[in-house]
Amino acid sequence: MNLILCGMMGAGKTTIGIKIAEITGRRWYDTDGLIVDKHGKISDIFEYYGEAHFRKLETEIVKELVKQDGLVVSTGGGLVLKTENNALLQENGKIVFLRATLDTLSKRLKVDGERPLLQTSTENIRQRLERLLRERTPVYEHVADYIVDVDGKTPETIAKEIVALTENA
């Protein structure tokens, strides 16, 4: 069984995924990192090929990862928005939604110039995050086997909480 972390950009999926891997000895993968390794910078993919192409690349990565077992997978913020990805991930995995408030996400992401979905001329970062959070939270909650609130907790605390929740899964 794989352990899949989903949630908004800035929720801590990468940091917490690494901590879980350290605690459990599982192999850790980051879907965005795998895409960068194979195809280059995400911002370039968005700029030159568009979001739809990026989403296709995410599905290709998911298809590769689900063939393996015992992984910790940190997903990109939009990966679970695609039904096909969720079905694949749920075949051999438990999905954990890392829930963060708008304030937490805004603080963590206000200086991040590398996230294409935060680049917009009509909204500031907080407005964009608020809209994405409103659109995505119901999907995250629907696909999640577990929901873990991350606000005010250290990555170590969150990782231990997730390990405890999922150890008998």
C-alpha positions in Angstrom: 0.0 0.0 0.0 1.2 3.5 -0.9 0.6 6.6 1.2 -0.5 9.6 -0.9 -0.4 13.2 0.3 -2.7 15.7 -1.3 -3.6 19.3 -0.6 -3.0 22.8 -1.7 0.4 24.1 -2.7 2.1 25.3 0.5 0.4 22.7 2.7 3.7 20.9 3.3 3.2 17.8 1.2 6.9 17.6 0.2 8.4 18.3 3.6 6.0 16.0 5.4 6.4 13.3 2.8 10.1 13.3 3.4 9.6 13.1 7.1 7.2 10.2 6.8 9.8 8.4 4.6 12.4 9.0 7.3 10.2 7.6 10.0 8.9 4.6 8.1 11.8 3.7 5.8 9.5 3.9 2.8 10.7 5.4 -0.5 9.5 8.9 -1.2 8.5 10.5 -4.5 7.2 13.9 -5.4 5.1 14.0 -8.5 6.2 17.5 -9.4 9.8 16.6 -8.9 9.5 13.6 -11.2 7.9 15.8 -13.9 10.8 18.4 -13.5 13.4 15.6 -13.8 11.8 14.2 -17.0 10.4 17.4 -18.7 12.0 20.5 -17.2 10.6 23.4 -15.1 6.9 23.3 -14.4 6.6 27.0 -15.1 8.1 26.4 -18.6 5.7 23.5 -19.2 2.7 25.8 -18.3 4.0 28.6 -20.4 4.9 26.7 -23.6 2.4 23.7 -23.5 -0.4 24.8 -21.1 -2.0 23.4 -18.0 -3.7 20.6 -19.9 -0.4 19.2 -21.1 1.0 19.4 -17.5 -2.0 17.5 -16.2 -1.3 14.7 -18.8 2.2 14.5 -17.6 0.9 14.1 -14.0 -1.2 11.2 -15.1 1.7 9.5 -16.8 3.7 9.8 -13.5 0.8 8.4 -11.5 0.6 5.4 -13.8 4.3 4.7 -13.1 4.0 5.1 -9.4 1.0 2.9 -8.8 2.8 -0.1 -10.1 5.0 0.1 -7.0 4.2 -0.6 -3.4 5.3 0.9 -0.1 5.8 4.4 -1.3 5.1 7.8 0.1 3.9 10.1 -2.7 3.6 13.9 -2.4 1.3 15.0 -5.2 1.0 18.3 -6.9 -1.8 20.5 -5.7 -4.0 19.8 -8.7 -3.2 16.2 -9.3 -6.3 14.7 -7.5 -8.6 17.0 -9.3 -8.5 14.5 -12.2 -10.8 11.5 -11.5 -8.5 9.2 -13.4 -5.6 10.0 -11.1 -7.7 9.4 -8.0 -8.9 6.0 -9.2 -5.3 5.0 -10.0 -4.0 6.2 -6.6 -6.8 4.5 -4.6 -6.2 1.1 -6.2 -3.1 0.6 -4.0 -3.0 3.6 -1.7 -4.5 5.6 1.1 -4.9 9.4 0.4 -4.2 11.9 3.2 -5.5 15.5 2.7 -3.2 18.0 4.4 -5.6 20.7 5.2 -4.3 24.3 5.8 -6.0 27.6 6.2 -5.8 30.5 3.8 -3.7 32.4 6.3 -1.1 29.6 6.5 -1.0 29.1 2.8 -0.7 32.9 2.1 2.2 33.2 4.5 4.1 30.2 3.0 3.5 31.2 -0.6 3.7 35.0 -0.7 7.3 35.0 -2.0 7.0 32.0 -4.3 7.5 33.0 -7.9 7.8 29.4 -9.2 4.2 28.4 -9.0 2.4 29.0 -12.3 -1.1 28.9 -10.9 -0.3 31.9 -8.7 0.8 34.0 -11.6 -2.2 36.1 -12.6 -2.6 39.7 -13.6 -6.2 40.0 -12.2 -5.8 38.6 -8.7 -3.3 39.0 -5.9 -1.8 35.8 -4.5 -4.2 35.7 -1.5 -7.3 36.2 -3.8 -6.0 33.4 -6.1 -5.3 31.1 -3.2 -8.7 31.8 -1.7 -10.4 30.9 -5.0 -8.3 27.7 -5.5 -9.0 26.7 -1.9 -12.7 27.2 -2.3 -12.7 25.1 -5.6 -10.4 22.4 -4.5 -11.2 21.7 -0.8 -14.4 19.7 -1.6 -12.4 17.5 -4.0 -9.6 16.9 -1.5 -12.1 16.0 1.2 -14.0 13.7 -1.1 -11.0 11.7 -2.2 -9.2 11.6 1.1 -9.2 8.5 3.3 -7.8 10.8 6.1 -7.8 14.5 6.7 -5.0 16.0 8.8 -4.9 19.7 9.8 -1.5 21.2 9.5 -1.8 24.7 10.9 0.5 25.4 13.9 2.1 22.0 13.8 5.7 21.0 13.0 6.4 18.7 10.0 7.6 16.1 12.5 4.4 16.2 14.5 2.2 16.0 11.3 4.3 13.1 9.9 4.0 11.1 13.2 0.2 11.8 13.2 -0.1 10.4 9.7 2.0 7.4 10.4 -0.2 6.7 13.5 -3.4 7.1 11.5 -2.3 4.9 8.6 -0.1 2.2 10.2 -3.0 -0.3 10.3 -4.4 0.7 7.0 
